[in-house]
C-alpha cells in the first residue's frame, strides 16, 4: 500500500517542495490539467505543467490542499493511494491534455489514465525512498 505523509509547511507557497520528481518519460510533454470539482460549470479551472510527471504531482498537491482545509489543526496528515483515488473519482471531471510533438496536437486522457500515472509515480517515489 502506498502511503504518503506531508507536513502543513510543505503546502505553503514558499515552503519546501518534493525532491523526488522522477520523469515518467524520457521527454517532458507539456500537459494541461482540466478540473471541474462539482457539477457547476463555473467551477471549472485548469493548470499547465511542463511534464506529465509535474501534472501528477499537481493532482497530489490538490488533494493535499483539500486535506489541509478539512484538517486545519493537524500538523501532518497521512493518506493512502485509495483515498487519493476516491478524491479523484468524486470530482465531477478531471482530465489531462498531453502534447504530442509527432502530431503537434494534444491527446486527451481521463481519470483512469491519471490514476494509473499517479500510481506509477508514487510507486517509484516509494522505491527511491527505500534505497
C-alpha positions as CSV (number, residue, x, y, z in Angstrom):
1,X,0.0,0.0,0.0
2,X,1.3,3.4,-0.9
3,X,1.1,5.9,2.0
4,X,2.1,9.5,1.7
5,X,2.7,11.8,4.7
6,X,3.2,15.5,4.4
7,X,3.5,18.4,6.8
8,X,1.4,21.5,6.6
9,X,4.6,23.5,5.9
10,X,5.1,21.6,2.6
11,X,1.9,23.1,1.3
12,X,2.9,26.7,2.0
13,X,3.7,28.6,-1.2
14,X,7.3,29.3,0.0
15,X,7.7,26.0,1.9
16,X,9.7,23.0,0.9
17,X,8.9,21.2,-2.3
18,X,9.1,17.5,-3.1
19,X,12.5,16.5,-4.2
20,X,12.0,13.1,-5.7
21,X,10.5,14.0,-9.1
22,X,11.2,11.1,-11.4
23,X,10.4,11.7,-15.0
24,X,7.7,9.4,-16.3
25,X,9.0,9.6,-19.9
26,X,12.4,10.4,-21.4
27,X,11.0,13.6,-22.9
28,X,8.8,16.0,-21.0
29,X,5.5,16.8,-22.7
30,X,3.5,20.0,-21.9
31,X,0.4,18.9,-20.0
32,X,-2.8,20.8,-19.2
33,X,-4.9,19.6,-16.3
34,X,-8.6,20.3,-16.6
35,X,-10.5,20.2,-13.3
36,X,-14.2,20.5,-12.5
37,X,-14.7,19.8,-8.8
38,X,-18.5,19.9,-8.8
39,X,-21.3,19.7,-11.4
40,X,-21.3,23.6,-11.5
41,X,-19.6,24.5,-14.8
42,X,-18.4,27.9,-13.4
43,X,-16.1,26.0,-11.0
44,X,-14.0,24.7,-13.9
45,X,-10.3,25.5,-13.9
46,X,-7.1,24.4,-15.5
47,X,-3.4,24.3,-14.8
48,X,-0.5,23.7,-17.1
49,X,2.7,21.8,-16.4
50,X,6.0,21.2,-18.2
51,X,5.5,17.4,-18.0
52,X,3.1,14.6,-17.2
53,X,5.1,13.9,-14.0
54,X,4.7,17.5,-12.8
55,X,1.0,17.3,-13.6
56,X,0.5,14.2,-11.5
57,X,2.4,15.9,-8.6
58,X,-0.1,18.8,-9.1
59,X,-3.0,16.4,-8.7
60,X,-1.5,15.0,-5.4
61,X,-0.9,18.6,-4.2
62,X,-4.5,19.5,-5.0
63,X,-5.7,16.6,-2.8
64,X,-3.2,17.5,0.0
65,X,-4.5,21.1,0.0
66,X,-8.0,19.7,0.2
67,X,-6.9,17.6,3.2
68,X,-5.3,20.6,4.8
69,X,-8.6,22.6,4.5
70,X,-10.5,19.6,6.0
71,X,-8.0,19.2,8.9
72,X,-6.7,22.7,9.7
73,X,-5.3,21.8,13.1
74,X,-3.3,18.8,12.1
75,X,0.5,19.4,11.9
76,X,0.8,16.4,9.5
77,X,-1.6,14.3,7.5
78,X,-1.2,10.8,6.2
79,X,-3.2,9.3,3.4
80,X,-3.0,6.2,1.2
81,X,-3.5,6.0,-2.5
82,X,-7.0,4.6,-2.3
83,X,-8.1,7.8,-0.5
84,X,-6.5,9.9,-3.3
85,X,-8.2,7.8,-5.9
86,X,-11.6,8.3,-4.1
87,X,-11.0,12.0,-4.2
88,X,-10.3,11.9,-7.9
89,X,-13.4,9.8,-8.5
90,X,-15.5,12.2,-6.6
91,X,-14.5,15.2,-8.8
92,X,-17.2,15.9,-11.4
93,X,-14.4,15.9,-14.1
94,X,-10.7,15.6,-14.2
95,X,-8.7,15.1,-17.4
96,X,-5.4,15.9,-19.0
97,X,-4.3,17.1,-22.4
98,X,-0.8,15.9,-23.2
99,X,1.2,17.5,-26.0
100,X,2.4,15.1,-28.7
101,X,5.3,16.5,-30.7
102,X,4.9,14.0,-33.5
103,X,1.4,15.2,-34.4
104,X,1.7,18.7,-32.8
105,X,-1.6,18.1,-31.0
106,X,-2.9,17.5,-27.5
107,X,-4.0,14.0,-26.6
108,X,-6.8,13.8,-24.0
109,X,-6.7,11.4,-21.1
110,X,-9.3,10.5,-18.5
111,X,-9.4,9.9,-14.7
112,X,-8.3,6.2,-15.1
113,X,-5.2,7.2,-17.0
114,X,-4.4,9.9,-14.4
115,X,-4.8,7.3,-11.6
116,X,-2.5,4.9,-13.4
117,X,0.2,7.6,-13.8
118,X,-0.1,8.6,-10.2
119,X,0.2,5.0,-9.1
120,X,3.4,4.7,-11.1
121,X,4.8,8.0,-9.8
122,X,4.1,7.1,-6.1
123,X,5.5,3.6,-6.5
124,X,8.7,5.0,-8.0
125,X,8.9,7.5,-5.1
126,X,8.4,4.8,-2.5
127,X,11.1,2.6,-4.2
128,X,13.5,5.6,-4.2
129,X,12.8,6.4,-0.6
130,X,13.5,2.7,0.4
131,X,17.0,2.9,-1.1
